[in-house]
């Protein structure tokens, strides 16, 4: 009794309260036929509407120009890797998805790496990555970009840790990043 009295004295915050009645159901309501027929009506109504989904492999949806997909480590015009293993992308990554090991360039490797220091190991854990693009903005050498390509699906967690073998663009298959590249001018 005291509990009911407390509820009446409480201030009501919204007008969404609904009075619930426990009235006895009629025979027609117990059969649930009106509910079933209204549900079937909704189903039939949607059967004749135009489908919203696409048949994916054959038909692809247009992506936004700012879509962030698969990462790529770029090369310069001579085919050398741009990444100098400075670590700014790893520091900028809020998900801590990027790890790298730096190494010194040996004699005879000038055609492979642009600077004296390069990333011997560069890995991105795609399960941790949130595709925010901060690694792209932090890179002073324009080495990493997020492309418009979709990250492929896998069945095992270990397959989502991408190394340089997946991330570095192939010399004969350059990836166009002109939509993503930003030109900065200092006034």
N, C-alpha and C positions, 0 to 999 in steps of 0.2 A: 504494500500500500504506500509506504513511504517512497519507494522507488518511482512510482507513477507521479507522485506529487513533485518530485525533483524535476522530472521531464517537463511538466507543465510550466514550471518556473523558469526554465532555461530559455534563453533568447534564440529565436530562429534565425539562422544565417542566410538561408535561401528559401525560395518558394517552391522548391522541387519535391517537397514531401508529398507522399501519396497515401491515401487511406486505403488500407488493404482490408478486404472483406472475405470472410470464409463462408460464402454462401454455398448451398448445396447445388451441385451441377445437375442439369436436366438430362434426360435420357439421350437427347440429340447431341448435347455437348459431350457426354461420356463416349459417344461413338467416334468423336474427333473427325467426322466427315467434313464439316465446314473448314476446319483447319487444313486437312489434307487437300481439299479442292482448291483452297486459296494458294497453297504451296505449289500445287501442280500448275496453277494459272501463271504464277511467276516463272516457273521453269519453261513453260511453253512460250511465254512472251519473250524470254531471252534466247530461245532456240532460233527465232527468226530474225534476230538483230544481226547486224554486221559484226564479225569477229574483230576484236581489238588486237589480238596477238598476231605475230608474224611467223611465217614458216622460216625459221632462222637460217639454216645453211644456204637456202636459195635466195631469201630476201633479207637484207640487212637494214637496220634502222640507221638513220642519219644521226651522227653524234654531234654534240655541241662543240664549238671550236675550242673551248677550254676543258674538254674532257681529258682526264689524266689516266692513262693506262699503263702499259708495260714500260719499264725503265730501259734505257739504252745508254751505254757508255760510248761517247762519240770519238771519232778519229779526226785528225786534221787533214789538210789537202794531200799531204804526202803519205797518208795511211798510218801515221803514228798515233798512239793513244794520247788523248788529252789529259787524262787523270794523272795528277802528280802526288796522290796520296796525302794531301794536306789535312784531311780529316774533317773539314768544315761541314761536309754533308752529313757525316756521322754525328757530329755535335748538334747540328740543326734538327736532326730527325727526332720528333717527339716520341715516337714509338720505339726508338733504339733498335731499328731494324737493320741498320747498315754496320758492317764490320769490315775492317781492312788491315792489311799488313803492308808496310812500306819496305822497299828495297832499293839499293843503289844500282844504277845502270852500269853494266859492264862494257868494256871496249868491244866494239862491233855491233852493239845493240842500238846504235843511234837511229837506225831506220825503224825501230819498233816503238821507242818511247821518246817523247818530245823533250822531257827534262831529265836531269840527272837522277831524280828520285821518281819512282813509279810505284803503282800498287801491285805488289806481287800476288796478293790475295784480296779480292774485293767480293763481298757477299751481301746480298739483300735477302732477308727473310720475308717473303711475300705474305706470309700469314700474319706477321706483325705490322707490315706496312699499311698505313692508312691513306696513302695516295694524296697527301696534302700538298706536295710540290715544294716543300721547304728545302729539300736537298738540291733541287734544281736552282732555286734562288740563291742558295748559299755558295754554290760552286763558282770560284773566281776564274776558272779556266774553261767554262762552258763544256764540261766533260760529261755531265749527267743530265738527261732529259727524260720526261715522261711523255711517251708517244701516244698516238691514238689507237694503238693495238690492244686487243683484249688479252688479259693474262690467261694462258691455257689452264684447263682444269687438270687435276691430278687426283690419285687415290691415296697416295702416301704423303705424310707430312714432310719427309726428307726431300722430296722432289720439289718442294716450294722454296728451298734455299737456293737461290740463283747465284752462280759464280760468274767469273769473267767469261767462261765458255759460252754462257747464254746471253750475258749483258752486253759485251763488246760487239759493236756492229761489224759485220763482215765487210771486207774491203770491196768486194764486188757487189754487195747489196746495201747501198747507203740508204739510211732512213731520213726522210725529209722532216725537218723540225722547224721549218720557217714559220709555221703558225705559232709555235711555242716560244721561239727565240725573241727576246726583248732587247731592244737597242737602248742603251743608257747614254745620255748626254749630260755633261756637267756644264752648267751655265756659269 
